[in-house]
Amino acid sequence: MADLSVKIGKLALKNPVMTASGTFGYGLEFQDFMPLDGIGGIIVKGTTLKPREGNDYPRMAETAQGMLNCVGLQNKGVDYFCQHIYPQIKDIDTNMIVNVSGSSPEDYAECAARIDALEEIPAIELNISCPNVKDGGMAFGVTCAGAASVVKAVRQAYHKTLIVKLSPNVTDIAAIARCMEDEGADAVSLINTLMGMAIDIERRRPVLSIKTGGLSGPAVKPVALRMVWQVAKAVSIPVVGLGGISSAKDAIEFLMAGATAIEIGTANFLDPAVSIKVRDGINAWLDSHGCKSVYEIIGALEE
């Protein structure tokens, strides 16, 4: 069996397979389907400083080779997480990582500070695809200045491993990634969802309640793979790849493109044990190709 362990900053993963925020609940919902300690990490659903109701229904729609969602970060807030969820997940023997969202740099920083105090949460993933309510609703992550304002504030309040999740809805994602590295991010993860839309032609109305939503699933994989490849060449910090991964082959492509670890998202809805299967598939491929460590294929793309 090959050595599947990898490191993201100070964060040690037993294997490079993690689950993506918003697709795996708090992990507890999947414990009947797979051993939660069998993968490298679980990134729990988006958490904000204050409770959020999310958007009105309908907020999910199937598409060819994927899905659209506009859930809107529905959650009960960071204090509820600390008091009620954390005690249930803190003893799971894998990296439990919290996805942090906000509407201002101050919101992000305060939310991160409260999670910083939780001993068994070794990392956070910052969702900078949120709208900046003080700047006309434009997502923080679409400009270097906006993204930097969040990461700078959080870096001052948070002292463990900081992963920044990048938006693909930008002109130059490598430039954003470099800004994140300069502001002290320990790693970047990409991609978040692509903006999309679906229309009900009988009603002549958008299918989703807020008209547009985030596209995920196999349809976005070629875009995600290209962006991971670009970013991995542009920064020296680790890159976590996600976007349409549903098999070991998909995961290996991202690793070869330069990702140190990967996240599985939409595929969890189709097969709740997919992450374990991907882990085993990576191991089988490495064994069959005479690789002793997963690091032998990370960034190994020949150009």
Secondary structure, DSSP 8 states (H G I E B T S, - for coil): --B--EEETTEEESSSEEE-TTSSTTSGGGTTTS-GGGSSEEEEEEE-SS-B----S--EEEETTEEEE-----B--HHHIIIIIHHHHTTSSSEEEEEE--SSHHHHHHHHHHHHT-TT--EEEEETTSB-TTTTT-BGGGSHHHHHHHHHHHHHH--SEEEEE--SSSS-HHHHHHHHHHTT-SEEEE---EEEE-EETTTTEESSTTSEEEEESGGGHHHHHHHHHHHHHH-SS-EEEESS--SHHHHHHHHHTT-SEEEE-THHHH-TTHHHHHHHHHHHHHHHTT-SBGGGTTT----
